[in-house]
């Protein structure tokens, strides 16, 4: 571990690395510099590398190379972008956050490193690792001459502005040389600001990167150290990824992206409340260990049922067609992850059902399907996952094709993973969004934090011809 030294300057990157970061600003057609004059939302400064302050290490010495866990390796070198909208300003947001980012990297030193493939010299080179080089992360400051409200950052559709508010890698093939995190802070004329962050999912899942961003916020507010001391990615005490999930992840890598309509919707609090009440008042709480219906279960049930009905009504499916739901689940408590662990610790759970079961049941019936699947998650890790070996075989034989077909639906939830608690000094975010890029399967990110109530959801889950039917089904819940 290193101890922070605020008097020190950030590390200066090598010329070759500086050049690679400079390409992030002008290497792709998505960057503002390549757009038609007069159309830019934000004016960007030159990209810079930010690393931890130069301090002397104290025992134990930081490992040069960190081996990744099976959870990390299953994700692979996959980029994800989040956007954090703050309507209350702070003094010099970009400079304040840049300094705090440098200090946070003292504790989260692997994020300042680079990916490497080990074993290449002896012919065995297929192990993805993190080399703790301290080269830093990319940081860009930007200014916008308008207010947040002027560009409707609090309202859908949000997607048109995303490329202005974050820095993206120009080419996926350069992953080993690229920073593992890129951050842009855009200051608006109203005093508000947006933090756009692109990170390599191999070093942190959503919960982990939210923990990191909260640490940046704490240091920006003047705390001497993060309230949660991190445990680095690659914890070798974690069990192996369950065979069922490993089979799904392996198959996912072979899938090609498909065209789905981009939708930004909100499930009202009133709808969520009614679905929860139907489950809680119907005696199902007692039958499921006393746990009431969660917001995630209610939102997932509404989305899954609405989507399945829209596709079924269109004639593109029939009642006997498998319509599986696949959702991501945090398993820190099931695998014994240490407090502060920020590496990937997520599994996938399949809810097997036919289109008819989902479409013809009410929302409460669908919640029950989801709840039963959630209760089986611990079994993935019992006795080394032996209990799930049969399930993996059944999925491979019966459901694997359905899992990557149009009738499947993948849901990830950002509810209570920590983004809602990020505070750089002016309060928590008014809204958190993400970039939903091309996907091979119908999917969504649900329960994105916002301060206006309801559950914000970004979806790429239906073809353009099914949008109206899907939205009508959602409307029928109101």
RODO-2510 file (C-alpha; in nm, 4 decimals, decimal comma):
residues 478
     n   res          X          Y          Z
     1     x     0,0000     0,0000     0,0000
     2     x     0,1035     0,3625    -0,0550
     3     x     0,0260     0,6519     0,1727
     4     x    -0,0997     0,9756     0,0118
     5     x     0,1209     1,2834     0,0022
     6     x    -0,0768     1,5848    -0,1081
     7     x     0,2335     1,8001    -0,1474
     8     x     0,3709     1,5849    -0,4267
     9     x     0,2937     1,6355    -0,7938
    10     x     0,1251     1,3652    -0,9991
    11     x     0,3451     1,1281    -1,1895
    12     x     0,4545     1,2387    -1,5341
    13     x     0,3800     0,9837    -1,8029
    14     x     0,6255     0,8737    -2,0676
    15     x     0,6130     1,0356    -2,4104
    16     x     0,4826     0,7180    -2,5752
    17     x     0,1952     0,6929    -2,3304
    18     x     0,1167     1,0634    -2,3697
    19     x     0,0851     1,0074    -2,7422
    20     x    -0,1522     0,7159    -2,6917
    21     x    -0,3716     0,9289    -2,4665
    22     x    -0,3651     1,2153    -2,7167
    23     x    -0,5156     0,9770    -2,9716
    24     x    -0,8180     0,9431    -2,7454
    25     x    -0,9028     1,3016    -2,8294
    26     x    -0,8776     1,2861    -3,2065
    27     x    -0,8550     0,9209    -3,3053
    28     x    -1,2232     0,8514    -3,3661
    29     x    -1,5134     1,0095    -3,5489
    30     x    -1,7120     1,0272    -3,2262
    31     x    -1,4931     1,2983    -3,0785
    32     x    -1,6006     1,6608    -3,0768
    33     x    -1,2931     1,7718    -3,2709
    34     x    -1,4155     1,5808    -3,5778
    35     x    -1,7626     1,7330    -3,5789
    36     x    -1,8978     2,0122    -3,7911
    37     x    -1,8018     2,3616    -3,6612
    38     x    -2,0534     2,5194    -3,4259
    39     x    -2,2203     2,1946    -3,3240
    40     x    -2,0110     2,1056    -3,0188
    41     x    -2,1793     2,1067    -2,6805
    42     x    -1,8522     2,1099    -2,4867
    43     x    -1,5094     2,2560    -2,5597
    44     x    -1,2427     2,0127    -2,4428
    45     x    -0,8944     2,0784    -2,3161
    46     x    -0,6081     1,8465    -2,4105
    47     x    -0,6142     1,5017    -2,2534
    48     x    -0,3709     1,4406    -1,9695
    49     x    -0,2641     1,1403    -1,7673
    50     x    -0,3324     1,1474    -1,3931
    51     x    -0,1478     0,9068    -1,1664
    52     x    -0,0971     0,8623    -0,7932
    53     x     0,1364     1,1091    -0,6177
    54     x     0,4975     0,9934    -0,6063
    55     x     0,5375     0,8469    -0,2582
    56     x     0,7506     0,5801    -0,1028
    57     x     0,5769     0,2463    -0,0599
    58     x     0,5320     0,0961     0,2833
    59     x     0,5056    -0,2765     0,3521
    60     x     0,3552    -0,4781     0,2033
    61     x     0,5028    -0,3743    -0,1302
    62     x     0,2607    -0,3482    -0,4196
    63     x     0,2727    -0,6473    -0,6540
    64     x     0,4033    -0,5695    -1,0011
    65     x     0,1412    -0,7858    -1,1713
    66     x    -0,2018    -0,8802    -1,0391
    67     x    -0,3662    -1,1997    -1,1558
    68     x    -0,7347    -1,1595    -1,2299
    69     x    -1,0092    -1,3725    -1,0788
    70     x    -1,2325    -1,5981    -1,2861
    71     x    -1,5057    -1,3345    -1,2465
    72     x    -1,2763    -1,0686    -1,3976
    73     x    -1,1586    -1,2914    -1,6810
    74     x    -1,5148    -1,3794    -1,7794
    75     x    -1,5850    -1,0101    -1,8405
    76     x    -1,2695    -0,9634    -2,0461
    77     x    -1,1510    -0,6254    -2,1705
    78     x    -1,4936    -0,4639    -2,1937
    79     x    -1,5490    -0,0880    -2,1740
    80     x    -1,8419     0,0752    -1,9973
    81     x    -1,9316     0,4431    -1,9613
    82     x    -2,1297     0,6157    -1,6873
    83     x    -2,2467     0,9779    -1,6618
    84     x    -2,3024     1,1562    -1,3316
    85     x    -2,5034     1,4792    -1,3497
    86     x    -2,4598     1,7259    -1,0615
    87     x    -2,6834     2,0336    -1,0525
    88     x    -2,5126     2,1897    -0,7484
    89     x    -2,1722     2,3296    -0,8338
    90     x    -1,8433     2,3170    -0,6446
    91     x    -1,5344     2,5377    -0,6697
    92     x    -1,3382     2,4544    -0,9857
    93     x    -1,4943     2,1100    -1,0428
    94     x    -1,2378     1,9856    -1,2941
    95     x    -0,9319     2,0801    -1,0901
    96     x    -1,0858     1,9634    -0,7633
    97     x    -1,1828     1,6244    -0,9030
    98     x    -0,8530     1,5839    -1,0879
    99     x    -0,6576     1,6308    -0,7651
   100     x    -0,8840     1,3926    -0,5741
   101     x    -0,8574     1,1384    -0,8551
   102     x    -0,4798     1,1402    -0,8197
   103     x    -0,5073     1,0813    -0,4455
   104     x    -0,7611     0,8008    -0,4898
   105     x    -0,5222     0,6163    -0,7208
   106     x    -0,2823     0,5802    -0,4275
   107     x    -0,5332     0,3380    -0,2791
   108     x    -0,6670     0,1984    -0,6067
   109     x    -0,3242     0,1645    -0,7685
   110     x    -0,4172    -0,1186    -1,0130
   111     x    -0,6549     0,1213    -1,1916
   112     x    -0,3510     0,3369    -1,2787
   113     x    -0,1875     0,0355    -1,4442
   114     x    -0,2261    -0,1412    -1,7773
   115     x    -0,3460    -0,4779    -1,9005
   116     x    -0,0829    -0,7319    -1,9985
   117     x    -0,0844    -1,0842    -2,1366
   118     x     0,1486    -1,3035    -1,9337
   119     x     0,3298    -1,6136    -2,0512
   120     x     0,3678    -1,4978    -2,4100
   121     x     0,7412    -1,5702    -2,4125
   122     x     0,6998    -1,9362    -2,3222
   123     x     0,4053    -2,0032    -2,5488
   124     x     0,1392    -2,0116    -2,2815
   125     x     0,0375    -1,6530    -2,3142
   126     x    -0,3352    -1,6285    -2,2670
   127     x    -0,3543    -1,5003    -1,9094
   128     x    -0,4926    -1,1488    -1,8815
   129     x    -0,3376    -0,9592    -1,5887
   130     x    -0,3045    -0,6037    -1,4582
   131     x     0,0465    -0,4600    -1,4484
   132     x     0,0726    -0,1966    -1,1730
   133     x     0,2791     0,0475    -1,3783
   134     x     0,1367     0,3642    -1,2219
   135     x     0,1099     0,5194    -1,5682
   136     x    -0,2186     0,6803    -1,4739
   137     x    -0,5681     0,7309    -1,6057
   138     x    -0,6821     0,9737    -1,8746
   139     x    -0,8417     1,3006    -1,7637
   140     x    -1,0087     1,5709    -1,9731
   141     x    -1,1656     1,8970    -1,8595
   142     x    -1,4347     2,0616    -2,0705
   143     x    -1,6653     2,3628    -2,0553
   144     x    -2,0125     2,4220    -2,1958
   145     x    -2,1614     2,7677    -2,2512
   146     x    -2,5144     2,6490    -2,1739
   147     x    -2,6971     2,5357    -1,8608
   148     x    -2,7862     2,1780    -1,7756
   149     x    -3,1550     2,2540    -1,8267
   150     x    -3,0850     2,4028    -2,1713
   151     x    -2,9738     2,0654    -2,3044
   152     x    -3,2324     1,8696    -2,1036
   153     x    -2,9791     1,6507    -1,9288
   154     x    -3,2478     1,5531    -1,6801
   155     x    -3,4922     1,4299    -1,9431
   156     x    -3,4957     1,1614    -2,2145
   157     x    -3,3653     1,1192    -2,4732
   158     x    -3,0175     1,1525    -2,3258
   159     x    -2,8238     0,9510    -2,5833
   160     x    -2,7639     1,2334    -2,8321
   161     x    -2,5332     1,4137    -2,5875
   162     x    -2,3383     1,1213    -2,4469
   163     x    -2,0528     1,1373    -2,6958
   164     x    -1,9854     1,4993    -2,5995
   165     x    -1,9564     1,4239    -2,2289
   166     x    -1,7066     1,1377    -2,2140
   167     x    -1,3852     1,0268    -2,3797
   168     x    -1,3942     0,6959    -2,5628
   169     x    -1,1164     0,4665    -2,6791
   170     x    -1,0686     0,5162    -3,0542
   171     x    -1,0061     0,1474    -3,1213
   172     x    -1,0804    -0,1650    -2,9212
   173     x    -0,7673    -0,3358    -3,0527
   174     x    -0,5378    -0,1125    -2,8449
   175     x    -0,6723    -0,2299    -2,5082
   176     x    -0,3348    -0,3343    -2,3646
   177     x    -0,1813     0,0119    -2,4152
   178     x    -0,4866     0,2093    -2,3089
   179     x    -0,5581     0,3540    -1,9653
   180     x    -0,8008     0,1459    -1,7617
   181     x    -1,0093     0,4533    -1,6807
   182     x    -1,0865     0,7740    -1,8684
   183     x    -1,2642     1,0651    -1,7010
   184     x    -1,4074     1,3882    -1,8393
   185     x    -1,5457     1,6673    -1,6209
   186     x    -1,7674     1,9111    -1,8126
   187     x    -1,8532     2,2382    -1,6385
   188     x    -2,1796     2,4093    -1,7398
   189     x    -2,2657     2,7796    -1,7306
   190     x    -2,5225     2,7214    -1,4547
   191     x    -2,2534     2,5937    -1,2201
   192     x    -2,3518     2,2307    -1,2578
   193     x    -2,1196     1,9718    -1,4017
   194     x    -2,1164     1,6227    -1,5506
   195     x    -1,8585     1,3551    -1,4771
   196     x    -1,8279     1,1128    -1,7681
   197     x    -1,6285     0,8013    -1,6847
   198     x    -1,5258     0,5159    -1,9114
   199     x    -1,3636     0,2211    -1,7375
   200     x    -1,2409    -0,1214    -1,8324
   201     x    -1,4817    -0,3631    -1,6666
   202     x    -1,2027    -0,6153    -1,6136
   203     x    -1,0750    -0,4238    -1,3069
   204     x    -1,4059    -0,3360    -1,1405
   205     x    -1,7747    -0,4123    -1,1632
   206     x    -2,0422    -0,1454    -1,1157
   207     x    -2,0364    -0,1708    -0,7375
   208     x    -1,6574    -0,1578    -0,7357
   209     x    -1,6197     0,1435    -0,9630
   210     x    -1,8905     0,3231    -0,7629
   211     x    -1,6830     0,2570    -0,4494
   212     x    -1,3831     0,4098    -0,6285
   213     x    -1,5803     0,7166    -0,7386
   214     x    -1,7142     0,7661    -0,3854
   215     x    -1,3525     0,7620    -0,2656
   216     x    -1,2679     1,0349    -0,5179
   217     x    -1,5614     1,2341    -0,3830
   218     x    -1,4511     1,1914    -0,0221
   219     x    -1,0998     1,3101    -0,1025
   220     x    -1,2426     1,6028    -0,3002
   221     x    -1,4360     1,7014     0,0132
   222     x    -1,1167     1,7042     0,2173
   223     x    -1,1318     1,3697     0,3952
   224     x    -0,7822     1,2408     0,4775
   225     x    -0,8509     0,8961     0,3314
   226     x    -1,1406     0,6966     0,1815
   227     x    -1,3929     0,5682     0,4340
   228     x    -1,3700     0,2228     0,2748
   229     x    -1,0174     0,0946     0,2220
   230     x    -1,0108    -0,1066    -0,1003
   231     x    -0,9208    -0,4677    -0,1568
   232     x    -0,7760    -0,4925    -0,5059
   233     x    -0,9098    -0,6813    -0,8023
   234     x    -0,7822    -1,0327    -0,8571
   235     x    -0,8541    -1,1656    -0,5074
   236     x    -0,7373    -1,5270    -0,5369
   237     x    -0,9566    -1,6335    -0,2448
   238     x    -1,2696    -1,6107    -0,4584
   239     x    -1,4186    -1,9356    -0,5909
   240     x    -1,4281    -2,0196    -0,9572
   241     x    -1,7095    -1,8805    -1,1671
   242     x    -1,9996    -2,1309    -1,1717
   243     x    -1,9996    -2,3593    -1,4790
   244     x    -2,3430    -2,2400    -1,5891
   245     x    -2,2298    -1,8778    -1,5936
   246     x    -1,8964    -1,9654    -1,7530
   247     x    -2,0781    -2,1428    -2,0369
   248     x    -2,3023    -1,8413    -2,0920
   249     x    -2,0127    -1,5952    -2,0881
   250     x    -1,8139    -1,8067    -2,3327
   251     x    -2,1088    -1,8288    -2,5703
   252     x    -2,1739    -1,4547    -2,5418
   253     x    -1,8283    -1,3797    -2,6840
   254     x    -1,9268    -1,5435    -3,0124
   255     x    -2,2455    -1,3409    -3,0623
   256     x    -2,2714    -1,0533    -3,3089
   257     x    -2,4333    -0,7205    -3,2234
   258     x    -2,7917    -0,6693    -3,3359
   259     x    -3,0060    -0,3644    -3,4024
   260     x    -3,2483    -0,2637    -3,1264
   261     x    -3,4317     0,0610    -3,0655
   262     x    -3,2854     0,2887    -2,7969
   263     x    -3,5428     0,3688    -2,5283
   264     x    -3,5163     0,5813    -2,2140
   265     x    -3,8189     0,5246    -1,9901
   266     x    -3,9237     0,5703    -1,6291
   267     x    -4,1330     0,3187    -1,4371
   268     x    -4,3406     0,5412    -1,2039
   269     x    -4,3194     0,4968    -0,8290
   270     x    -4,6949     0,4353    -0,8225
   271     x    -4,6586     0,1332    -1,0524
   272     x    -4,3691    -0,0059    -0,8493
   273     x    -4,5696     0,0407    -0,5307
   274     x    -4,8724    -0,1476    -0,6658
   275     x    -4,6638    -0,4421    -0,7854
   276     x    -4,4833    -0,4639    -0,4515
   277     x    -4,8096    -0,4418    -0,2580
   278     x    -4,9700    -0,7213    -0,4634
   279     x    -4,6836    -0,9530    -0,3704
   280     x    -4,6588    -0,8444    -0,0082
   281     x    -5,0350    -0,8529     0,0584
   282     x    -5,0962    -1,1815    -0,1195
   283     x    -4,9196    -1,4031     0,1314
   284     x    -4,6115    -1,4478    -0,0863
   285     x    -4,3816    -1,2791     0,1647
   286     x    -4,4305    -1,5577     0,4178
   287     x    -4,3699    -1,8203     0,1501
   288     x    -4,0392    -1,6594     0,0488
   289     x    -3,8657    -1,6286     0,3829
   290     x    -4,0311    -1,3078     0,4968
   291     x    -3,8645    -1,0859     0,2380
   292     x    -4,0983    -0,8305     0,0763
   293     x    -4,0935    -0,7625    -0,2961
   294     x    -3,7966    -0,5451    -0,3917
   295     x    -3,7914    -0,2511    -0,6309
   296     x    -3,5725    -0,4523    -0,8676
   297     x    -3,8158    -0,7453    -0,8720
   298     x    -4,1106    -0,5145    -0,9405
   299     x    -3,9323    -0,3230    -1,2183
   300     x    -3,7937    -0,6390    -1,3809
   301     x    -4,1393    -0,7997    -1,3737
   302     x    -4,3032    -0,4987    -1,5415
   303     x    -4,0356    -0,4795    -1,8119
   304     x    -4,0183    -0,8555    -1,8790
   305     x    -4,3949    -0,8984    -1,8996
   306     x    -4,4408    -0,5888    -2,1186
   307     x    -4,1650    -0,6884    -2,3578
   308     x    -4,2821    -1,0501    -2,3858
   309     x    -4,6418    -0,9437    -2,4531
   310     x    -4,5308    -0,6958    -2,7206
   311     x    -4,3314    -0,9614    -2,9073
   312     x    -4,6050    -1,2246    -2,8641
   313     x    -4,8798    -0,9949    -2,9928
   314     x    -4,6724    -0,9099    -3,2998
   315     x    -4,6738    -1,2742    -3,4067
   316     x    -4,2942    -1,3069    -3,3826
   317     x    -4,3329    -1,5590    -3,1012
   318     x    -4,5818    -1,8129    -2,9679
   319     x    -4,6887    -1,9102    -2,6182
   320     x    -4,4615    -2,2161    -2,6044
   321     x    -4,1447    -2,0318    -2,7091
   322     x    -3,8840    -2,0026    -2,4307
   323     x    -3,8573    -1,6421    -2,3105
   324     x    -3,5804    -1,6502    -2,0490
   325     x    -3,4920    -1,3581    -1,8261
   326     x    -3,1244    -1,3262    -1,7362
   327     x    -3,0255    -1,0872    -1,4601
   328     x    -2,6960    -0,9906    -1,3025
   329     x    -2,6617    -1,0486    -0,9286
   330     x    -2,4041    -0,9239    -0,6809
   331     x    -2,2603    -1,2223    -0,4924
   332     x    -2,0129    -1,0644    -0,2487
   333     x    -2,1848    -1,2260     0,0498
   334     x    -2,2100    -1,5675    -0,1177
   335     x    -1,8420    -1,5990    -0,2132
   336     x    -1,6823    -1,4448     0,0948
   337     x    -1,5492    -1,1333    -0,0767
   338     x    -1,3671    -0,9072     0,1666
   339     x    -1,5077    -0,5706     0,2718
   340     x    -1,3817    -0,3135     0,0236
   341     x    -1,3286    -0,5618    -0,2611
   342     x    -1,3866    -0,3772    -0,5881
   343     x    -1,3126    -0,6397    -0,8522
   344     x    -1,5856    -0,8177    -1,0434
   345     x    -1,8095    -1,0195    -0,8149
   346     x    -2,1228    -1,0699    -1,0218
   347     x    -2,2980    -1,3790    -1,1489
   348     x    -2,5813    -1,4274    -1,3959
   349     x    -2,9053    -1,6014    -1,3066
   350     x    -3,1492    -1,7441    -1,5595
   351     x    -3,5243    -1,7374    -1,5034
   352     x    -3,6625    -2,0059    -1,7350
   353     x    -4,0181    -1,9506    -1,8592
   354     x    -4,2208    -1,9649    -2,1783
   355     x    -4,3651    -1,6608    -2,3505
   356     x    -4,7117    -1,7706    -2,2439
   357     x    -4,6189    -1,8000    -1,8762
   358     x    -4,4783    -1,4479    -1,8722
   359     x    -4,7302    -1,2764    -2,0986
   360     x    -5,0472    -1,4352    -1,9623
   361     x    -4,9662    -1,4108    -1,5930
   362     x    -5,0089    -1,0923    -1,3949
   363     x    -4,7140    -0,8941    -1,2605
   364     x    -4,7310    -1,0808    -0,9300
   365     x    -4,6890    -1,4157    -1,1083
   366     x    -4,3809    -1,2804    -1,2836
   367     x    -4,2364    -1,1489    -0,9564
   368     x    -4,2702    -1,5018    -0,8142
   369     x    -4,0682    -1,6445    -1,1046
   370     x    -3,7920    -1,3917    -1,0410
   371     x    -3,7970    -1,4468    -0,6654
   372     x    -3,7615    -1,8254    -0,7023
   373     x    -3,4608    -1,7779    -0,9296
   374     x    -3,2990    -1,5342    -0,6848
   375     x    -3,3339    -1,7881    -0,4050
   376     x    -3,1257    -2,0364    -0,6076
   377     x    -2,8245    -1,8057    -0,6459
   378     x    -2,6365    -1,9327    -0,3358
   379     x    -2,6468    -2,2861    -0,4795
   380     x    -2,4170    -2,1716    -0,7604
   381     x    -2,1313    -2,1568    -0,5098
   382     x    -2,2078    -2,4446    -0,2741
   383     x    -1,9606    -2,7358    -0,2811
   384     x    -1,7627    -2,5770    -0,5601
   385     x    -2,0689    -2,5326    -0,7772
   386     x    -2,1352    -2,9065    -0,8021
   387     x    -2,5086    -2,8495    -0,7658
   388     x    -2,5074    -2,6347    -1,0791
   389     x    -2,3216    -2,8744    -1,3082
   390     x    -2,6462    -3,0400    -1,4117
   391     x    -2,8076    -2,7024    -1,4657
   392     x    -2,5220    -2,6012    -1,6945
   393     x    -2,5713    -2,9149    -1,9023
   394     x    -2,9466    -2,8574    -1,9266
   395     x    -2,8992    -2,4964    -2,0322
   396     x    -2,6473    -2,5994    -2,2944
   397     x    -2,8852    -2,8564    -2,4393
   398     x    -3,2205    -2,6813    -2,4073
   399     x    -3,1827    -2,3094    -2,3540
   400     x    -2,8479    -2,1919    -2,4888
   401     x    -2,9901    -2,0924    -2,8260
   402     x    -3,2859    -1,9250    -2,6558
   403     x    -3,0532    -1,7289    -2,4271
   404     x    -2,9131    -1,5470    -2,7284
   405     x    -3,2340    -1,5191    -2,9288
   406     x    -3,4829    -1,2347    -2,9602
   407     x    -3,7115    -1,3752    -2,6905
   408     x    -3,4450    -1,3509    -2,4193
   409     x    -3,4184    -1,0428    -2,1988
   410     x    -3,1104    -0,9388    -1,9992
   411     x    -3,1431    -0,6998    -1,7047
   412     x    -2,8731    -0,5251    -1,5036
   413     x    -2,9692    -0,3032    -1,2108
   414     x    -2,7785    -0,0024    -1,0773
   415     x    -3,0028     0,0358    -0,7744
   416     x    -2,8064     0,0865    -0,4526
   417     x    -2,4688    -0,0058    -0,6005
   418     x    -2,3193     0,3206    -0,4740
   419     x    -2,3388     0,5706    -0,7605
   420     x    -2,6288     0,7416    -0,5854
   421     x    -2,3986     0,8298    -0,2918
   422     x    -2,1162     0,9976    -0,4873
   423     x    -2,0576     1,3526    -0,3576
   424     x    -1,7734     1,5829    -0,4658
   425     x    -1,8798     1,8589    -0,2277
   426     x    -2,2059     1,9915    -0,3702
   427     x    -2,4328     1,7008    -0,2895
   428     x    -2,5368     1,3792    -0,4555
   429     x    -2,6070     1,3467    -0,8306
   430     x    -2,9373     1,4582    -0,9765
   431     x    -2,9136     1,1774    -1,2285
   432     x    -2,6828     0,8914    -1,3237
   433     x    -2,6851     0,7556    -1,6767
   434     x    -2,4815     0,5126    -1,8816
   435     x    -2,3916     0,4527    -2,2421
   436     x    -2,5801     0,1563    -2,3812
   437     x    -2,3806     0,0526    -2,6855
   438     x    -2,4484    -0,2149    -2,9489
   439     x    -2,5577    -0,5401    -2,7906
   440     x    -2,5984    -0,8994    -2,9039
   441     x    -2,9045    -0,9616    -2,6873
   442     x    -3,2164    -0,7665    -2,5841
   443     x    -3,1084    -0,5909    -2,2674
   444     x    -3,1489    -0,2978    -2,0323
   445     x    -2,9895    -0,1162    -1,7412
   446     x    -3,2592    -0,0573    -1,4809
   447     x    -3,2970     0,1544    -1,1675
   448     x    -3,0440     0,4198    -1,2672
   449     x    -3,0217     0,6745    -0,9830
   450     x    -3,2144     1,0014    -1,0181
   451     x    -3,3762     1,2433    -0,7760
   452     x    -3,7215     1,2691    -0,9351
   453     x    -3,8663     0,9350    -0,8234
   454     x    -3,9521     0,6210    -1,0152
   455     x    -3,7076     0,3836    -1,1800
   456     x    -3,5091     0,5172    -1,4742
   457     x    -3,4353     0,2501    -1,7358
   458     x    -3,2252     0,2508    -2,0531
   459     x    -3,3256    -0,0215    -2,2966
   460     x    -3,2026    -0,1840    -2,6142
   461     x    -3,4533    -0,4659    -2,6078
   462     x    -3,7006    -0,4481    -2,8970
   463     x    -3,6860    -0,4013    -3,2708
   464     x    -3,8116    -0,0717    -3,4069
   465     x    -4,1362    -0,2322    -3,5250
   466     x    -4,2157    -0,3459    -3,1691
   467     x    -4,1515    -0,0144    -2,9918
   468     x    -4,5108     0,1108    -2,9964
   469     x    -4,6490    -0,2188    -2,8661
   470     x    -4,3870    -0,2327    -2,5903
   471     x    -4,4537     0,1239    -2,4770
   472     x    -4,8283     0,0571    -2,4846
   473     x    -4,7811    -0,2428    -2,2560
   474     x    -4,5785    -0,0302    -2,0147
   475     x    -4,8492     0,2364    -2,0255
   476     x    -5,1140    -0,0209    -1,9350
   477     x    -4,9591    -0,0533    -1,5885
   478     x    -5,0303     0,3111    -1,5052
***
